[in-house]
């Protein structure tokens, strides 16, 4: 069997991972002088509570090349789908490990995305594998699929991006004073972009996200989406019901944001990952 491998930033639930036989390597969260493995030793609520208690913000780091050597050491051919190399050193460390191991049947693929933006690709890869697709064709199909994946999301605050060095103090100040909600997307080159700066209420920002997605549905075919969120179940259900009401035959999955994205997004991120058919 071909091993489908990814990392914990893909934000796939334990049930989905088990159902599709996908294995992940945990990212590392650094908080108040301690290190934790994402998913098994820390969760987003623990992370936010520590920020509230101490005022110190978390950081993330990639698994080491040595961690990847151990992760890749398995029977059968393997395909590893990693978080965007433009946003993390994770893929570079995977490459270093692969070079050291010298395996022929180990294909490393840069997702050029993050969270369920590439979690959805890992799911499709597992489905193709289970349908009997071979190793080399599978790698080609995954790379082609990546060009058609999209991810859009809103944040509730810029505090975490600011402390992570990903936005300026001026941007943070004006977003706070003017109550601006950043509406972001994953660009096709693997970087993040700003689609809109939504001024007003959180509900207005949620509807901006919804309306943008519904506009996409007028020009492209989409058969599966993943609504991804953290601590905003009501808003995720609102998106789900509104998208269902469009009347298109779309499979809708939901996923919870893990610690890596939470470290940069802060509380209550909400997004939609989808693939153009």
N, C-alpha and C positions, 0 to 999 in steps of 0.2 A: 504493500500500500504506500502511496505517496503521502508523506507527512506535510500537512499544511500548518505552517508556523507563523506566528506574529508576536507582537508585544502587547503589554497591558494597556497601552494608550489607545488601542482599537476599541475599547469600551464595549466588548461583547460580554454578555452575561454568562455566568457559569453554566446555565442550562443550554444556551446556544452553543457554547464551546463544546460541551459534552455531546449534544445532539449531532453536531457536524464534525466531531472529532478533529477539532482545531486546538493546538497547544500554544501557550503564550509564555514569554519570558517577562518577569515583572520589572518594571522601571523602579527607580530608587527615589524616594522622597526624603529630603533633608529638612528637619524641623527642630529648631532650638538645640542644635548641637547633636542631634540623634539622627540616625538613618533608618529608614523603614522600607520594606518591600511593598510596593503598591498592591493593594487587593488582599494581601494575607496578613499584613502587620499594621495597617492603618487604613482608615476610610475617610471620606471627605468631612464627615461630621467631627471626627477627632481633629482633623486639620483646622477647621474653622474655629473650633472651641479653643485650640491653642493660640490662634491669632487673636481671638477676643481676650484671652486671659493674659497674654504676654505682650501683644502688639508686634510680635516678630512674625514675619511672613515666610512661608516655606519656599524651597527651591526644589528642582528636580535634577537628576543626573541619569545618564544612560547606564545600562549594564556594561560591565567591562568586557574587553575582548576575551578574557578568561571565562567570564560568565557565559559568553556566547559559544566558546569552544565546548563547554559542558552541555549547553542547550542543543547544539547541533550534532552532538555525538549520539547518533541513534541509527537503527537499522532502516534500510530502504532509502530511496531518494527523497529529498526534502525541498520544499519551496518556502522561503521566508519572505514575508511581506512586512516591511518596516515603515514606521512613522516617517514623514517627509524629512529628507536630508537637509532641507532648507530651514527646518525648525528645531532640529535636534542632532546631536552627534551619534545617536543610536545606530543609524545605518552604517556610519563609518566604522564603528567598533565591530559591527557584524562582518563588514568586509575584511577587517584585519584578522578576525578569527577564521574566516573562511580561507584566507590566504595561508594562514599558518597550518590549517588542517589539510589543504590541498585536495579536498573532495571534488570529484567530477560531477556527482549527482546532487549538487547543492546549488540551487538557483536563488540568488538574492534579488529582490525587486523593491525598488524605491516607490512607495505608494504616492508620493507627492501630495499627501493629505494627512489628516490626523483624526482621532476619535472614530466615530462610525463612518466618517467619510471614506476610510479604508477598511473599517470593520465589515462594511457591506461587500467589499471586494473579496475579503477572506471567506465570507459565507458563500459567495458565488463560486469561488475557486473550489471549495469543499464539495459543492453540489456537482460541479463538472467532474471532479475526481471520482466521486461516487457513481457517476454515470459512465465511467470507464475511460475518460480522456487520459491520454498518455502524458508523460512528464514534459517533453519538449513542446508539445502543442499547448499544454496547460500554461506554461510560462508565457508563450506568445499571446494566448487569449487574455491572460491577466493583464499584460502590458497594454493591450488594446483597450480593455475595459477601463483601465485607469484614466484614459483620455476622455472618458464619458462620465466620470463620477463628479458630483458636485456636493458642496456642503455650505449651508447658510446658517447663521446663528445670531442671537442677540445676547448681550451681557447686561447685568444689572448694575455693575460698577466697574470703574477703571482702576480701582485701588490695587488689585492684584497684578494687573498688567504693568502698572506704574512701578510697583516694588520689584517686579521681575525685570525691569529695564526695557519694557516693550512699548511704553508711551511716555511722553514728556510731562513734566509738572504742569505746563500750560494747558495741555489737552485735558489732564485730570481736573484741573481747577475749573475750566469752563464747562466740562461735562457735569461737574458737581453743582455749580452755580445755576446753570441753565437747565438742569435735569435732562441731560441728553443721554439717550441709550444708543450705544454703538451697535450697528447692524453690519456684521462682517461676513465675508465669504472666503473660501479657500480658492486661491487662484490656481490656474492649471500648471503654473511653474512651481507649485508647492509652497508658496508664500501666502500670507494673509492680506486681504484687502478690505477696504471700507466701502460697502454699498450705499449706506445712508447713515446719517446721524439724526436719529429720531428724537425730536424735542417734544416733551409733554409727559404723558402717563405711561406706565409700564404696559397697560392694555393697548395703547396706541402702537407701541413697539411690537407687541405680539401680533397685532393685525398687519403691521408692515411686513413682518416675516411671512404671514399667511398669504397676503395679497401678492407678494413677490412670487411665491411658489405657485399660486393659482395662475399667475400670468405665464409662468413657464409651461403649464399644462395646456395653454391655448396653442402652443406651437410645437411641442415635443411630446413623445410618448414615454411614459414612466410606468413601470409595472410594480416596483417595490420602493418603499421609503422607510427610513428609520427616524422616528421622532426621538431625539436625544435630549435629556434634561437632568436637572438635579434640584430636588425640593420644589418643584412647581408642577405637581401632578395635575392640578386643575387646568393649567394652561396647556399642558401636553394633551389632555383629553379634549380640550376645546379645539386644538388644531386637528386632532384625529377626527372628531365629529364633523368639523367644517370641510375637511378634505373628503371624507366619505360622502358628504352631501353633494359634492360635485358630480358624483355618479359615474366616475371612471373606475375600471376594474384594477384598483391599486392594492397590493398587499401592504399593510401598514404594521410595522414592528415598532416597539418602543425599547429604549435602552437608558440606563442610568450612567451619568458621567462619573468617571473614576477620579482618582486623586491627581493624576497628571494634568488633565485638563482643568480640574478644580483649582489646582495651584496657580494657574494663570488666569482663569476666568473669574474666580470668586464664586459666591453663592448664586444660585438660580440662573445658570446658563440654560438656554433653550434653543434647539436647532433642528434642522431637517437635513438628512443625508439622502441623496438619491442618485440614480444612474439613468442617463438617457439611453433608451432602447435603440 
